[in-house]
Amino acid sequence: MAAPLPNTQQAMRRRNLSLVLHAVAAHGPLSRASVAARVGLTRAAVSTLVDELIRDGLLVELGPSRPGTVGRPGSALQLNERGPAGLGAEIGVDHLAVCAVDLTGRVRARTEIASANRDRSPAPVLTQLSSLVRQVAAEAELMGLRPVGLSVAVPGLVARDSSLVVRAPNLGWEGVDIGPELRTALPGLPVTVDNEANLSALAELWRGGHDPAPRDFVHVSAEIGIGAAVVLEGQLLRGTHGFAGELGHVPVRPEGPECACGGRGCLEQYAGEEAVLRASGLSPEEAAAQHPGPGGRITVLAVRAASGDQRVRRALRGAGSALGIALAGAVNLLDPEKVVLGGALTPLAPWLLPALERELGRRLTDPARPGSGAVTVSRLGPDGPLLGAANSVVQAVLDDPAGFRDPAGAGEPAEVRGNDA
């Protein structure tokens, strides 16, 4: 999200442009009069701001709104579906994915390929990713969209306000700054990098389909490892260094097996994908062979559990119990409205949730707050990190539209309107 603007006249105008754009994004199509009523500005001020947003290619006017009402109807405003676009990319352990979304958050172009990235050198991964980004950007441009930024989701710790991947153990990367190579390959395109769990949580906040959207929740997601992110009062909690949410390395059984992080009995040793496969009597290689491609190993577990495989179901109950133990501390500490289960865990939710909620309910300090119903399953599924990445670019446009003017003048000059708009 954009940094707060200073209190100057120019900054106030930029904030007002954002207010108008956010109002249309959340409630549009809207007339200018309706926008003015929602944002608390005069109709004349809103009309001037709307004209600017139309000229900059961020809003478009439709036909007259609310036909049949008393008085002169205003023209309805909506976000421009041929304006700025956000590019999102995901570096997974077994795949690479890229998508483009328009200002409404709708996916307009997407590609995904299987890619064995574990212990692979970063350079060829980034070269391959850059090629996919260029492909998706070109597809978006053919639709009249204008990519204005790229955000990349990675399964590891990312230093705050940087593109430095401090540690991604499931990729085998340490101290890798992926920004410079991507910026060189994609000149002129701003690049940001974030942890996949953070971006999944932001996708849940912005595009999760909740009504109303929860303002305080813990989002848990998984691939090979397990990550979490905390949203408080609608804002992502990052922590001092940007490392908040490392749920996978919370010890659930201190006497348990050694973890790659150096600890013992971490949650990942019981609820991570490979741990569940082992407990099910499957090797990761065997599962991948049965169902090749991204997410194939999770699919094998889901299919076997659905068919009644008792060993798989027992392994998932154990994983759910471990998740409940780890989450109990977070819930007791933060008192969130919800816990959201997302990412690769979503297809396994029917077999994880009963044990998770039972363990969580046993350990909550407030006896009036049962574990059942405290956990919800994300509708975004494994797409959370990718959608969060792309939509983070869109949110930056909504937060500071003046920073994303179309240098070519994407919008036609707007008709000047008075206070009766």
Secondary structure, DSSP 8 states (H G I E B T S, - for coil): ------SSHHHHHHHHHHHHHHHHHHH-SB-HHHHHHHHT--HHHHHHHHHHHHHTTSEEEEEESSTTSSS---EEEEE-TTSEEEEEEEE-SSEEEEEEE-TT--EEEEEEEE---TT--HHHHHHHHHHHHHHHHHHHHHTT-EEEEEEEEESSEE-TTS-EEEEETTTTEEEEE-HHHHHHHSTT--EEEEEHHHHHHHHHHHHS--SS--SSEEEEEESSSEEEEEEETTEEE--SSS-TT-GGGSBSSTTS-B-TTS-BSBTHHHHSHHHHHHHTT--HHHHHHHS-STTHHHHHHHHHHHTT-HHHHHHHHHHHHHHHHHHHHHHHHH--SEEEE-GGGGGGHHHHHHHHHHHHHHH-S-TTS-STTSEEE-SSGGGHHHHHHHHHHHHHHHH-GGGG--TT--S-------TT-
